[in-house]
Amino acid sequence: MERRVLVAVFLSFLVLYGYQSFIVPPPPSGGQQSPPAPAAAPGSPPVAIAPSQPQAPAITVSEDPVASAALVGDTDVREIVVETATVQATLSNEGGRVVRWKLKDYRDETGELVDLVPSELPADQPTPFSLRVEDEAVSRRLNTALYRVTGATGDRLEVGAAGASLVFEFEDESGLRATKEFRFEQENYVVTFSARVESGGLPLRTTVLWGPGLGDIGAFGGGGGFIGNYSQPPQGIYDREAEAERVASSAIAEQPVQEGAFRFAGIDDHYFLAAALDPGPARIEFEAVSLPLDDQTPRDFVAASFTFEQTSQGTRFFYGPKQFDVLESVDRELVRAINFGFFGWLAVPLLGALQSIYGFVGNYGWSIILLTMCISIAVAPLRHKSVVSMRKMQAVQPQMKAIQERYAGLKATDPAKQKMNAEIMALYKEKGVNPAGGCLPMLLQFPVLLAFYSMLSQAIELRGAEFGWWIRDLSQPDPYYVIPVLMAGTMFWQTKITPSTADPAQQRIMMLMPLVFTVMFLWAPSGLVLYWFVSNLWAIGQQYFTNWIIGPAAVPAARPAAERQLKNAGASRTGAAAKKS
């Protein structure tokens, strides 16, 4: 039975290892460029992306894309700041595109508002809502021209409850005409984008470029630890058949293009998402991009481009945090962007419970502690049953070993071994012992533990949440490793007081588990380690309480030497008789 418990412990470690690896794939070593002629996704039906009107002939432009004089546009570069309740966006009339998208409720490691547009992009990299057409020179013209801006008061646009629009227009003597319209909503990080590019009155097929994303510094933080990176770097994401599919930057080169009718598609990182919502038939192309940081350290990004069947009709884009309530208010399907994994059905109610507790106590650290205690109370009967079963197994261990010793000389294939198994089962029945009673209650707890683990590792509510003292951010590792060390101490303590029938070698292996988990959690978010620490403390207290209820373990009395000799002689005769039979 003790071997089964040992196997269960190791399996729990392996499950946790595999689950973390499944949730957060290891970051790629470097960016990769997509091939020039990508293939469509296998198994998906081909989608024809074409305008509803006849296609215009290719425009012939000179080597200088600004040779044609502008008829509609502006003479000076301007930046328009758009203020909503949640976003401070900055758009440039040069190309009519977003250059900054700052979230008012989230801050980066420097204390500034999180900007989802990577700062200091090279000049050859597009920013969100740039455009591309088949002619490269025309594309450069569209993204460098100075557009006329309407809808703003001066260089600002305040978005009220009814929403507000910002329109960019450009036309030149060659017959090239472009119109971009941004419709902003006040509360939910959503902007509706429409674009129309014409040549001689006929529409050109346009592709919306998103450029490298996302720009959240926190997505590149966190440590690797024993089981990989706890923070997810930027990756491609799309939902085509009621299931979110994720494409790591290292895998984009294998299949950069996805086509179909998407519920949403775009780029996400650990906490933030940029995605087109329900765009209809579309072609999405991802590209892995490696760009240097301020200190010239390469950072891997993912760029995306969207070719819609009806760009001019307007497509809604979500550009904000992966907060469950916010995503649900925008589109119920969008909550799949939060990677809760296999136990998402249980993680979502746990997240709701955490938010409810936070509404009362106002501190996510104490909320984790209280929710952990609630979960521990819920699983307390299972823990109690496991301890009682292990105590019973411990009490019958001497008798079980005596039975095994009588048949020790037999081979495993000897039919007489069945008699040993029958005697052991009869002993279990006589003493009321269930061999699986110690393992099964422990295994039944794993779905709850893994769901809580997944919820805490993905919940954006912990990002920047201060617990107190030295813990300034529950989504980041403990800077002084205090909680991981305390967690290791409680695991060691719990292992020492747990009833065991293992031999000394197995007990030594069990005592290594606290060390393994300590290394694993050194770089884990402090909110996760806090949960594990409190859970261990509760288990220790319950262990002592259970021991007090059921009393001390019975210590088998040593048999006199003469009795042991007679016992051994009887066992020898029984073994010899079993061999003859």
C-alpha positions in Angstrom: 0.0 0.0 0.0 2.9 2.4 0.9 4.3 1.9 -2.6 0.9 3.1 -4.0 1.1 6.2 -1.9 4.6 6.9 -3.1 3.5 6.4 -6.7 0.6 8.7 -6.1 2.9 11.4 -4.8 5.2 11.1 -7.8 2.3 11.1 -10.2 1.0 14.3 -8.6 4.4 15.9 -9.2 4.4 14.6 -12.8 0.9 15.9 -13.4 1.8 19.3 -12.0 4.9 19.3 -14.2 3.0 18.4 -17.3 0.1 20.7 -16.5 2.4 23.7 -16.1 4.2 22.8 -19.3 0.8 22.5 -21.1 -0.5 25.9 -19.8 2.7 27.8 -20.5 4.9 26.5 -23.2 8.6 27.4 -22.8 9.6 30.7 -24.5 11.3 30.3 -27.9 15.0 30.9 -28.1 14.6 33.3 -31.0 12.2 34.8 -33.5 11.6 33.1 -36.8 10.4 34.5 -40.0 7.6 33.0 -41.9 8.2 31.5 -45.4 7.3 33.7 -48.4 4.6 31.3 -49.6 2.7 30.0 -46.6 0.1 27.2 -47.0 -3.4 27.3 -45.6 -4.3 25.2 -42.6 -4.9 21.6 -43.4 -8.4 20.4 -43.0 -9.9 23.8 -43.1 -12.1 24.8 -46.0 -10.6 27.4 -48.3 -12.0 30.9 -47.9 -12.1 33.3 -50.8 -11.2 36.7 -49.5 -12.3 39.1 -52.2 -14.1 42.5 -52.3 -17.7 42.6 -53.4 -16.9 45.0 -56.2 -14.6 44.6 -59.2 -10.9 44.8 -58.4 -9.0 47.9 -59.6 -6.1 47.5 -61.9 -2.6 47.8 -60.3 -1.5 51.4 -59.8 1.7 52.5 -61.4 3.7 54.8 -59.2 7.1 56.3 -59.4 10.1 55.2 -57.3 9.2 58.0 -54.9 5.8 57.1 -53.3 5.0 60.7 -52.4 5.5 62.0 -55.9 1.7 62.4 -56.4 0.5 65.6 -54.7 -2.1 65.2 -52.0 -5.6 66.5 -52.7 -7.0 65.6 -49.2 -4.7 65.3 -46.3 -2.7 67.4 -43.9 0.6 69.3 -44.0 2.0 68.5 -40.5 2.3 65.4 -38.4 -0.2 65.3 -35.6 -1.0 63.0 -32.8 -4.6 62.7 -31.5 -5.1 61.4 -27.9 -8.3 59.5 -27.4 -9.5 59.2 -23.8 -12.0 56.5 -22.8 -12.8 55.3 -19.3 -10.3 52.5 -19.7 -7.8 53.5 -22.4 -5.6 56.4 -23.3 -4.9 55.8 -27.0 -2.7 57.9 -29.3 -3.2 57.9 -33.0 -1.0 59.6 -35.6 -2.3 61.2 -38.8 0.9 59.8 -40.4 -0.6 56.6 -41.8 -3.8 57.0 -39.7 -2.6 54.3 -37.2 -2.3 53.7 -33.4 1.1 54.5 -32.0 0.3 54.1 -28.3 -2.5 52.2 -26.5 -2.2 52.7 -22.7 -4.5 50.9 -20.2 -5.5 53.2 -17.3 -6.0 50.4 -14.8 -2.7 48.6 -15.3 0.9 49.7 -14.7 4.2 48.2 -15.8 7.3 47.6 -13.8 8.4 51.2 -13.9 5.0 52.5 -12.6 3.8 53.8 -15.9 0.6 52.9 -17.6 0.9 49.6 -19.6 1.3 50.4 -23.3 0.3 47.4 -25.5 2.2 48.9 -28.5 5.8 48.0 -28.1 7.9 51.2 -27.6 10.7 52.3 -29.9 9.8 50.0 -32.7 12.1 50.2 -35.7 10.8 52.4 -38.5 10.2 49.4 -40.8 7.8 47.8 -38.3 4.0 48.6 -38.6 1.9 49.6 -35.7 -1.8 48.6 -35.2 -4.2 49.4 -38.0 -1.6 50.0 -40.7 -2.7 48.8 -44.1 -1.2 46.7 -46.9 -2.3 46.3 -50.5 -0.9 44.2 -53.3 1.4 47.0 -54.6 4.2 47.6 -52.1 4.7 51.2 -53.2 1.0 52.0 -52.6 1.3 50.3 -49.2 4.2 52.6 -48.3 2.2 55.6 -49.5 -0.9 54.6 -47.4 1.3 54.2 -44.2 3.3 57.4 -44.6 0.8 59.8 -46.0 -0.6 62.6 -43.7 -4.3 62.1 -43.4 -7.0 64.7 -42.7 -8.5 64.0 -39.3 -12.1 64.7 -38.3 -14.0 64.0 -35.2 -11.5 65.3 -32.6 -11.5 68.7 -30.8 -8.1 69.9 -31.5 -5.7 67.0 -30.7 -8.0 65.3 -28.2 -11.2 63.1 -28.3 -13.1 62.5 -25.2 -15.3 59.4 -25.5 -18.6 59.5 -23.7 -21.3 56.9 -23.0 -22.6 57.0 -26.6 -19.1 56.4 -28.0 -17.2 58.6 -30.5 -15.6 58.3 -33.9 -12.3 59.4 -35.4 -12.0 59.5 -39.2 -8.8 59.7 -41.3 -9.0 60.6 -45.0 -6.4 60.9 -47.7 -6.5 61.4 -51.5 -3.9 62.2 -54.1 -3.7 63.1 -57.8 -3.0 59.5 -58.8 -6.5 58.5 -57.9 -5.5 56.8 -54.7 -8.1 57.4 -51.9 -8.2 56.0 -48.4 -10.6 56.3 -45.5 -10.1 54.9 -42.0 -12.8 55.2 -39.3 -12.3 54.3 -35.6 -15.3 53.9 -33.5 -14.4 53.9 -29.8 -16.5 52.6 -26.9 -16.3 54.1 -23.5 -15.8 51.1 -21.1 -14.8 47.8 -22.7 -11.5 48.2 -24.6 -13.3 47.7 -28.0 -12.7 49.8 -31.1 -14.6 49.2 -34.4 -12.4 49.7 -37.4 -13.4 50.3 -41.0 -11.1 50.9 -43.9 -11.7 51.6 -47.6 -8.9 52.0 -50.2 -9.8 52.9 -53.8 -8.1 53.5 -57.0 -10.0 55.3 -59.7 -13.2 54.6 -57.7 -12.6 50.9 -57.6 -11.8 49.2 -54.3 -8.4 47.6 -53.5 -8.2 44.5 -51.4 -6.7 45.7 -48.1 -5.0 43.8 -45.3 -5.0 45.2 -41.7 -1.5 45.0 -40.2 -1.2 44.7 -36.4 2.6 44.8 -36.1 4.7 43.2 -33.3 2.8 42.7 -30.1 2.2 42.8 -27.3 4.1 45.5 -25.4 3.5 44.4 -21.8 6.9 44.2 -20.0 5.3 41.9 -17.4 4.8 39.2 -20.0 8.6 38.8 -20.2 9.1 38.7 -16.5 9.1 35.8 -14.1 11.6 33.1 -13.9 12.0 29.7 -15.4 12.2 27.7 -12.2 12.1 24.0 -12.2 9.1 23.5 -14.5 9.5 26.3 -17.0 8.4 29.8 -17.5 5.5 31.0 -15.4 4.8 33.9 -17.8 3.5 33.3 -21.4 5.3 35.4 -24.1 3.3 36.7 -27.0 1.7 34.1 -29.3 -0.9 33.8 -32.0 -4.4 32.8 -30.9 -7.7 32.1 -32.7 -11.1 30.5 -32.1 -12.6 28.8 -35.2 -14.7 25.9 -33.8 -15.6 26.9 -30.2 -12.1 26.1 -29.0 -9.1 28.5 -28.6 -6.0 27.4 -30.5 -2.6 28.8 -29.6 0.4 29.1 -31.8 3.8 29.8 -30.1 6.2 32.0 -31.9 8.6 29.0 -32.4 5.8 27.1 -34.3 4.6 29.9 -36.5 7.0 29.1 -39.3 5.4 25.7 -39.7 1.9 27.1 -40.3 1.7 30.9 -40.4 -1.6 31.2 -42.1 -5.1 30.3 -40.8 -8.3 30.8 -42.8 -11.9 30.3 -41.9 -14.8 31.9 -40.1 -13.3 32.9 -36.7 -15.1 33.9 -33.5 -11.9 35.8 -32.6 -8.3 35.8 -33.8 -5.2 37.8 -32.9 -2.3 38.0 -30.5 -2.1 37.4 -26.7 0.4 37.1 -23.9 0.0 36.1 -20.3 -2.4 38.8 -19.3 -3.4 40.8 -22.4 -5.2 40.3 -25.8 -5.4 42.0 -29.1 -8.0 40.3 -31.3 -10.5 40.8 -34.1 -14.0 39.8 -32.9 -16.3 37.7 -35.0 -14.8 39.0 -38.3 -16.5 36.4 -40.5 -14.6 34.7 -43.3 -11.0 35.9 -43.0 -7.3 35.1 -43.5 -5.0 35.5 -40.5 -1.3 35.5 -41.0 1.1 35.3 -38.1 4.8 36.1 -38.1 7.5 35.7 -35.4 9.6 38.8 -35.0 12.7 39.3 -32.8 13.4 42.9 -31.8 16.0 44.3 -29.5 15.1 45.9 -26.2 16.5 49.2 -24.9 19.6 47.2 -23.7 19.8 45.5 -27.1 18.6 42.2 -25.6 16.5 40.4 -28.3 12.8 40.0 -27.4 10.4 37.7 -29.3 7.1 39.2 -30.6 4.4 38.0 -32.8 3.0 40.1 -35.6 -0.4 39.5 -37.2 -2.2 40.6 -40.4 -5.9 40.3 -41.1 -7.6 40.1 -44.5 -11.3 40.4 -44.1 -14.0 39.8 -46.7 -15.8 43.1 -45.8 -13.2 45.5 -44.3 -15.3 48.5 -45.1 -18.2 47.2 -43.1 -16.3 47.6 -39.8 -14.7 44.9 -37.6 -14.6 45.1 -33.8 -11.3 44.7 -32.1 -10.7 44.0 -28.5 -7.4 45.5 -27.2 -7.1 45.0 -23.5 -6.8 42.8 -20.4 -7.8 39.1 -20.2 -10.1 39.8 -17.3 -12.9 37.3 -17.2 -15.8 39.7 -16.5 -14.6 42.2 -19.1 -14.2 39.5 -21.8 -17.6 38.0 -20.9 -19.3 41.4 -21.3 -17.8 41.8 -24.8 -18.4 38.3 -26.1 -19.0 35.1 -24.1 -16.8 33.1 -26.4 -13.9 35.5 -25.7 -13.3 34.1 -22.2 -11.6 31.1 -23.9 -8.6 33.4 -24.4 -7.8 32.8 -20.7 -5.8 29.6 -20.6 -7.3 27.9 -17.6 -6.6 24.5 -19.2 -8.4 21.2 -18.7 -9.9 22.2 -15.3 -11.3 25.5 -16.6 -14.8 24.4 -15.7 -13.7 24.4 -12.0 -11.2 27.3 -12.2 -13.9 29.8 -13.3 -16.1 29.3 -10.1 -13.0 29.5 -8.0 -12.1 32.8 -9.7 -15.6 34.1 -8.9 -15.2 33.0 -5.3 -11.9 34.8 -5.1 -13.4 38.0 -6.5 -16.3 37.8 -4.0 -14.0 37.4 -1.0 -11.9 40.3 -2.3 -15.0 42.5 -2.4 -15.1 42.1 1.4 -11.5 42.1 2.5 -10.0 44.4 -0.2 -6.7 42.4 -0.4 -6.0 39.6 -2.8 -3.3 38.1 -0.5 -5.8 37.6 2.3 -8.5 36.6 -0.2 -6.2 33.7 -1.3 -5.7 32.7 2.3 -9.4 32.7 3.1 -10.3 30.9 -0.1 -7.6 28.3 0.6 -9.1 27.8 4.0 -12.6 27.4 2.5 -11.3 24.8 0.1 -9.4 23.0 2.9 -12.6 22.8 4.9 -14.4 21.3 1.9 -11.8 18.6 1.4 -11.2 18.0 5.1 -13.4 14.8 5.2 -11.3 13.3 2.4 -8.1 14.1 4.3 -9.5 12.7 7.5 -10.5 9.5 5.7 -7.1 9.2 4.2 -5.3 9.6 7.5 -7.6 7.1 9.3 -7.1 4.6 6.5 -3.3 5.0 6.7 -3.4 4.6 10.4 -5.3 1.3 10.0 -2.8 0.2 7.4 0.0 1.1 9.9 -1.6 -1.1 12.6 -1.9 -4.2 10.4 1.5 -3.7 8.9 3.3 -6.2 11.2 0.7 -8.9 10.6 0.9 -8.3 6.8 4.7 -8.5 6.9 4.5 -11.8 8.8 2.3 -13.2 6.1 4.7 -12.0 3.4 7.6 -13.5 5.2 6.0 -17.0 5.3 5.9 -16.9 1.5 9.1 -15.1 0.9 10.9 -18.1 -0.6 8.3 -18.5 -3.4 8.7 -17.2 -6.8 6.2 -14.6 -8.1 4.8 -17.1 -10.6 4.3 -19.9 -8.0 0.6 -20.7 -7.6 1.1 -20.7 -3.8 1.5 -17.0 -4.0 -2.3 -16.8 -4.4 -2.6 -18.1 -0.9 -0.6 -15.2 0.4 -2.8 -12.7 -1.4 -5.9 -14.5 0.0 -4.5 -14.3 3.5 -3.7 -10.6 3.1 -7.2 -9.8 1.8 -8.7 -11.8 4.7 -6.6 -9.7 7.1 -7.9 -6.5 5.5 -11.4 -7.7 5.8 -11.0 -8.8 9.4 -9.5 -5.4 10.5 -11.8 -3.3 8.3 -8.9 -1.9 6.2 -9.4 -0.6 2.6 -6.1 -0.8 0.6 -7.2 2.1 -1.6 -8.5 4.2 1.4 -5.3 6.1 1.7 -4.8 6.9 -2.0 -8.3 7.5 -3.3 -9.1 10.5 -1.1 -5.8 12.1 -2.0 -6.5 11.6 -5.7 -10.0 13.1 -5.4 -8.4 16.4 -4.2 -6.2 16.8 -7.3 -8.9 18.4 -9.6 -9.5 21.1 -7.0 -5.8 21.7 -6.3 -5.0 21.9 -10.0 -7.9 24.1 -10.8 -7.0 26.5 -8.0 -3.4 26.4 -9.2 -4.4 27.2 -12.8 -6.8 30.0 -11.7 -4.1 31.7 -9.6 -1.5 31.4 -12.4 -3.8 33.0 -15.0 -5.9 35.5 -13.1 -4.9 39.1 -14.1 -6.5 40.2 -10.8 -3.2 39.2 -9.1 -1.1 41.3 -11.5 0.3 44.2 -9.5 -1.8 43.2 -6.4 0.0 44.0 -3.2 -0.2 41.7 -0.2 1.8 43.7 2.2 5.2 43.7 3.8 7.8 42.7 1.2 5.2 41.2 -1.3 4.4 44.0 -3.7 3.0 41.9 -6.5 1.3 38.6 -6.0 1.9 37.7 -9.7 5.7 37.9 -9.3 8.1 35.7 -7.3 8.9 36.4 -3.7 12.0 38.7 -4.0 13.5 37.2 -0.8 12.2 33.6 -1.2 10.7 33.8 2.3 7.3 32.1 1.4 9.0 29.3 -0.6 11.3 28.5 2.3 8.3 28.6 4.7 6.4 26.3 2.3 9.3 23.9 2.2 9.4 23.8 6.0 5.7 23.0 6.2 6.0 20.3 3.6 8.9 18.7 5.6 6.8 19.0 8.8 3.8 17.4 7.1 5.8 14.6 5.7 7.3 13.8 9.1 3.9 13.6 10.9 2.0 11.7 8.2 1.4 8.0 9.1 3.8 5.8 7.1 4.3 2.1 6.6 7.2 2.6 4.2 10.6 1.1 4.5 13.5 3.4 5.4 14.5 3.8 1.7 11.1 4.9 0.7 10.9 7.3 3.6 14.1 8.9 2.6 12.7 9.4 -0.9 9.5 11.0 0.6 11.7 13.4 2.5 13.2 14.7 -0.7 9.8 15.8 -2.0 9.9 19.1 0.0 13.2 20.0 -1.6 11.9 19.2 -5.1 8.8 21.4 -4.6 10.9 24.2 -3.1 13.1 24.4 -6.2 10.0 24.2 -8.4 8.3 27.1 -6.6 11.3 29.5 -6.0 10.4 31.4 -9.2 6.6 30.8 -9.0 4.2 33.8 -8.5 4.1 34.5 -4.8 0.3 34.1 -4.8 0.6 30.5 -5.9 3.2 29.8 -3.2 1.1 31.5 -0.6 -1.8 29.2 -1.4 0.4 26.1 -1.1 1.9 27.3 2.2 -1.5 28.0 3.8 -2.8 24.6 2.5 0.1 22.8 4.1 -0.5 24.6 7.4 -4.1 23.6 7.4 -3.2 20.0 6.6 -0.7 19.9 9.5 -3.3 21.3 11.9 -5.9 18.7 10.7 -3.3 15.9 11.0 -2.8 16.8 14.7 -6.6 17.1 15.2 -7.2 13.7 13.6 -4.4 12.1 15.7 -6.1 13.5 18.8 -9.5 12.1 17.8 -8.3 8.6 16.9 -5.6 8.4 19.5 -2.0 7.4 19.2 -0.9 4.6 16.9 -0.8 1.1 18.5 2.8 0.0 19.0 3.1 -3.8 18.5 4.6 -5.6 21.4 7.8 -7.4 20.8 7.4 -11.2 20.9 9.7 -13.3 23.2 12.7 -14.9 21.6 11.3 -18.4 22.0 8.1 -17.4 20.3 9.9 -15.9 17.4 12.0 -19.1 16.9 8.9 -21.2 16.9 7.3 -18.7 14.5 10.3 -18.9 12.1 10.4 -22.7 12.3 6.6 -22.9 11.5 7.2 -20.5 8.6 10.0 -22.7 7.2 7.8 -25.8 7.4 4.9 -23.9 5.7 7.1 -22.8 2.9 8.5 -26.3 2.3 5.0 -27.8 2.3 3.9 -25.1 -0.2 6.7 -26.0 -2.5 5.9 -29.8 -2.4 2.2 -29.1 -3.1 
